[in-house]
Amino acid sequence: MKTAMLTVAVMLAMPAFAFAHDKCYDDAKDQPALNACADAAFKKSDKKLNELYKQIETRLNDDADTTKLLVQAQRDWIKFRDAECAFQTTGAAGGSMMPMLVAQCMDSLTQSRVKDFEGYLKCEDGDMSCPVPAAAVSAAAPAAPVPAAAHGDMGFDVNVTLSKEAAAKLAAEKEGIAAFADYYGDPKPNAEKHANEIGQISVSPEEEWVKISGSGGQAHISGKKVDMQTLKWVEGDVKVNLNVASARKSSSDNLLGCDFIDGPLSKVQKQPVTLHCALIEENYDTELKP
């Protein structure tokens, strides 16, 4: 089963990674509904970006000059984002698909900016190549460690295999592989107020990102990003969505078309799930698993 791709134009205009399997698109019955799905996805990414921006501002609280550069850089990036998406979607100007294509473009660029901000917030102390100082560690009141067992039942394993062409390409480009997982569930009747814009309970505030060797192999998804307190709002099984893409070391575009996971966590925990990847140009028929 191919991952749902809305139009050939969308596929050509945007990075493939931005259009991971999404239940909202699957359930959409018409173009206005598809437009709403794209808008909701963009708003989610934009909210995450704003949260990270505030964290960076806090880190730069004692550095007025660098803060000014951050503000200017973000203003210029927003101008670029808007101009780039206007350019990318000019072929659909005035059409019913225009809102969806603009939102998807903005979502894709925002996700890329989110990755930049997350990198800034992981700078190590003394790294002069990074503009954001490392997080301060309080010796007086260290954060209480979360017991490993608290997340132990949320983990699972995946095994990534590659086509011959994909393996050769990634080796030649010294490219890696990345897997991105998030967890969600259906709301209990008395917890619908906690559901997101597409009617689901998101139990992982952010994706868990796992690196995999460019030659493929097995990786463990720990479930450490799951907020255990939100599980009480979920009716039935917790579900997991996992997508695989190239790690973007050699190119800003994703190189791979891969099988993906979207279903009950209990099923993928039974045994490692094998996900096969091929180069996008191979037109591999990706499969939904398990």
C-alpha positions as CSV (number, residue, x, y, z in Angstrom):
1,M,0.0,0.0,0.0
2,K,1.5,3.3,-1.0
3,T,1.7,6.1,1.6
4,A,-1.1,8.6,0.6
5,M,0.3,11.3,-1.6
6,L,-2.2,14.0,-2.4
7,T,-1.1,15.1,-5.8
8,V,1.9,14.6,-8.0
9,A,2.5,18.4,-7.8
10,V,2.7,18.2,-4.0
11,M,5.2,15.4,-4.2
12,L,7.4,17.3,-6.6
13,A,7.2,20.6,-4.7
14,M,7.8,19.5,-1.1
15,P,10.3,17.1,0.6
16,A,8.8,13.6,1.0
17,F,9.5,13.5,4.7
18,A,7.0,16.3,5.4
19,F,4.1,14.1,4.2
20,A,4.3,11.2,6.6
21,H,1.2,9.0,7.0
22,D,-1.6,11.1,8.7
23,K,-5.0,9.8,9.7
24,C,-6.5,13.2,9.1
25,Y,-5.7,13.0,5.4
26,D,-7.0,9.5,5.3
27,D,-10.4,10.5,6.7
28,A,-10.7,13.7,4.6
29,K,-13.6,13.5,2.2
30,D,-13.1,16.7,0.2
31,Q,-10.6,19.5,-0.6
32,P,-11.8,21.8,2.3
33,A,-11.1,18.9,4.7
34,L,-7.7,18.3,3.2
35,N,-7.0,22.1,3.5
36,A,-8.0,21.9,7.2
37,C,-5.6,18.9,7.8
38,A,-2.7,20.8,6.3
39,D,-3.5,23.9,8.3
40,A,-3.7,21.8,11.6
41,A,-0.4,20.2,10.8
42,F,1.3,23.5,10.2
43,K,-0.1,25.0,13.4
44,K,1.2,22.1,15.4
45,S,4.7,22.6,13.9
46,D,4.5,26.4,14.4
47,K,3.5,25.9,18.1
48,K,6.6,23.7,18.6
49,L,8.8,26.2,16.9
50,N,7.5,29.0,19.2
51,E,8.2,26.9,22.2
52,L,11.8,26.3,21.2
53,Y,12.2,30.0,20.3
54,K,11.2,30.9,23.9
55,Q,13.7,28.4,25.3
56,I,16.5,29.9,23.2
57,E,15.5,33.4,24.3
58,T,15.7,32.2,27.9
59,R,19.2,30.8,27.4
60,L,20.3,34.2,25.9
61,N,18.7,36.2,28.7
62,D,22.1,37.7,29.7
63,D,23.3,38.3,26.1
64,A,21.5,41.3,24.6
65,D,23.5,41.4,21.4
66,T,23.0,37.8,20.5
67,T,19.3,38.1,21.4
68,K,19.0,40.9,18.9
69,L,20.6,38.7,16.2
70,L,18.2,35.9,17.1
71,V,15.2,38.2,16.7
72,Q,16.4,39.6,13.3
73,A,17.3,36.1,12.1
74,Q,13.8,34.8,12.9
75,R,12.1,37.8,11.3
76,D,14.2,37.2,8.1
77,W,13.4,33.5,8.2
78,I,9.7,34.2,8.4
79,K,10.0,36.5,5.4
80,F,11.9,33.8,3.5
81,R,9.3,31.1,4.5
82,D,6.4,33.2,3.3
83,A,8.2,34.2,0.0
84,E,9.4,30.7,-0.7
85,C,5.9,29.2,-0.2
86,A,4.4,31.8,-2.4
87,F,6.9,30.9,-5.1
88,Q,6.5,27.1,-4.6
89,T,2.7,27.2,-4.9
90,T,2.3,29.8,-7.7
91,G,1.1,27.2,-10.1
92,A,-2.0,26.6,-7.9
93,A,-2.8,30.3,-7.4
94,G,-6.6,30.8,-7.2
95,G,-7.3,27.1,-7.1
96,S,-9.0,25.1,-4.3
97,M,-5.8,23.3,-3.5
98,M,-3.9,26.5,-2.9
99,P,-4.5,26.7,0.9
100,M,-3.4,23.1,1.4
101,L,-0.2,23.5,-0.7
102,V,0.8,26.7,1.1
103,A,0.2,25.1,4.5
104,Q,2.2,22.0,3.6
105,C,5.0,24.2,2.3
106,M,5.0,26.3,5.5
107,D,4.8,23.1,7.6
108,S,7.8,21.6,5.8
109,L,10.0,24.6,6.3
110,T,8.9,25.0,9.9
111,Q,9.8,21.4,10.7
112,S,13.3,22.1,9.2
113,R,13.6,25.2,11.4
114,V,12.4,23.2,14.5
115,K,15.4,20.8,13.8
116,D,17.7,23.8,13.7
117,F,16.4,25.1,17.1
118,E,16.6,21.7,18.7
119,G,20.2,21.5,17.6
120,Y,21.0,24.9,19.1
121,L,19.5,23.8,22.4
122,K,21.8,20.7,22.5
123,C,25.0,22.8,22.3
124,E,27.7,21.6,24.7
125,D,29.4,24.0,27.1
126,G,32.4,25.7,25.4
127,D,31.3,25.0,21.8
128,M,32.2,28.3,20.1
129,S,30.6,27.2,16.9
130,C,27.1,27.3,18.5
131,P,25.3,30.6,19.3
132,V,23.3,29.3,22.2
133,P,24.9,28.5,25.6
134,A,24.5,25.1,27.1
135,A,21.8,24.6,29.7
136,A,22.8,25.5,33.2
137,V,23.0,22.6,35.6
138,S,21.7,23.3,39.1
139,A,23.7,21.5,41.8
140,A,21.3,22.6,44.5
141,A,18.2,21.1,43.1
142,P,18.9,18.5,40.3
143,A,16.0,17.3,38.4
144,A,14.6,14.0,39.7
145,P,15.6,11.2,37.3
146,V,12.7,9.3,35.7
147,P,13.0,5.6,36.5
148,A,13.8,3.5,33.4
149,A,11.0,1.2,34.2
150,A,8.5,4.1,33.8
151,H,9.1,4.0,30.1
152,G,10.1,0.4,29.7
153,D,6.6,-0.8,28.5
154,M,6.5,1.8,25.7
155,G,9.6,0.6,23.8
156,F,9.8,-1.5,20.7
157,D,12.4,-2.4,18.0
158,V,12.5,-1.9,14.2
159,N,14.8,-3.4,11.6
160,V,15.5,-1.3,8.5
161,T,16.5,-3.0,5.3
162,L,17.6,-1.3,2.0
163,S,17.3,-2.0,-1.7
164,K,20.7,-2.5,-3.4
165,E,20.4,0.9,-5.1
166,A,19.6,2.7,-1.8
167,A,22.4,1.0,0.0
168,A,24.9,2.0,-2.7
169,K,23.6,5.6,-2.8
170,L,23.8,6.1,1.0
171,A,27.2,4.6,1.2
172,A,28.5,6.8,-1.6
173,E,27.0,9.9,0.0
174,K,28.1,8.9,3.5
175,E,24.4,9.3,4.4
176,G,22.6,8.0,7.5
177,I,19.1,6.9,8.3
178,A,16.7,8.4,10.9
179,A,13.5,7.0,12.4
180,F,10.9,9.4,13.9
181,A,8.2,8.0,16.3
182,D,5.3,9.6,18.1
183,Y,2.6,8.1,20.2
184,Y,-1.2,8.8,20.3
185,G,-4.5,7.3,21.2
186,D,-8.3,7.7,21.1
187,P,-9.7,9.8,23.9
188,K,-11.9,8.4,26.6
189,P,-15.4,9.9,26.7
190,N,-14.6,12.2,29.6
191,A,-11.2,13.2,28.1
192,E,-12.2,14.6,24.8
193,K,-11.3,18.1,25.9
194,H,-7.7,17.0,25.9
195,A,-7.8,15.8,22.3
196,N,-5.9,17.6,19.6
197,E,-7.2,19.3,16.5
198,I,-7.7,15.9,14.8
199,G,-9.5,14.3,17.7
200,Q,-6.7,12.3,19.2
201,I,-4.8,12.3,22.4
202,S,-1.1,13.0,21.7
203,V,0.9,11.2,24.5
204,S,4.3,12.2,23.2
205,P,4.7,16.0,23.2
206,E,7.6,15.6,20.7
207,E,8.9,13.0,18.4
208,E,11.5,10.5,19.4
209,W,14.3,10.6,16.9
210,V,16.6,7.6,16.5
211,K,19.7,7.4,14.3
212,I,20.4,4.3,12.3
213,S,23.4,3.3,10.3
214,G,23.4,4.2,6.6
215,S,23.7,0.5,5.9
216,G,20.4,-0.2,7.8
217,G,20.0,-2.4,10.8
218,Q,18.1,-2.6,14.0
219,A,17.1,0.3,16.3
220,H,15.3,0.6,19.6
221,I,12.5,3.1,20.1
222,S,12.5,3.7,23.9
223,G,9.2,5.6,24.3
224,K,11.1,8.1,26.5
225,K,9.2,11.0,24.9
226,V,5.9,9.7,26.2
227,D,4.2,11.7,28.9
228,M,3.0,9.0,31.2
229,Q,0.4,11.3,32.8
230,T,-1.5,11.5,29.5
231,L,-2.1,7.8,29.2
232,K,-5.0,8.1,31.6
233,W,-6.9,9.9,28.9
234,V,-6.5,7.2,26.3
235,E,-9.3,4.7,25.5
236,G,-7.9,1.3,24.5
237,D,-4.5,0.7,23.0
238,V,-1.9,3.4,22.7
239,K,-0.9,3.7,19.0
240,V,2.4,4.6,17.4
241,N,3.3,6.3,14.2
242,L,6.9,5.8,12.9
243,N,8.5,7.0,9.7
244,V,11.9,6.4,8.3
245,A,13.9,8.9,6.1
246,S,17.5,9.7,5.2
247,A,19.3,11.6,7.9
248,R,19.8,14.7,5.7
249,K,23.6,14.7,6.2
250,S,24.4,15.0,2.4
251,S,21.2,16.6,1.2
252,S,18.4,18.7,2.5
253,D,15.9,16.4,0.7
254,N,14.9,13.0,1.8
255,L,16.3,10.3,-0.4
256,L,14.2,7.3,0.8
257,G,10.7,5.9,0.4
258,C,10.2,3.5,3.3
259,D,7.6,1.3,4.9
260,F,6.0,2.9,7.9
261,I,4.3,2.0,11.2
262,D,0.9,3.3,12.2
263,G,-1.1,1.1,14.6
264,P,-1.4,-0.3,18.1
265,L,1.8,-0.3,20.1
266,S,1.0,-3.8,21.5
267,K,1.4,-5.3,18.0
268,V,4.8,-3.8,17.3
269,Q,6.1,-4.9,20.7
270,K,5.6,-8.6,19.9
271,Q,8.7,-8.8,17.7
272,P,10.9,-6.4,15.7
273,V,9.1,-4.9,12.7
274,T,11.1,-4.9,9.5
275,L,10.7,-1.7,7.4
276,H,12.2,-1.8,3.8
277,C,13.5,1.3,2.1
278,A,14.3,2.2,-1.5
279,L,15.4,5.4,-3.2
280,I,12.4,7.6,-4.0
281,E,13.1,7.3,-7.7
282,E,12.7,3.5,-7.5
283,N,9.0,4.1,-6.9
284,Y,8.9,1.4,-4.2
285,D,5.4,0.5,-3.0
286,T,5.7,1.3,0.7
287,E,3.7,-0.8,3.1
288,L,1.8,0.1,6.3
289,K,2.8,-2.1,9.2
290,P,2.2,-4.0,11.3
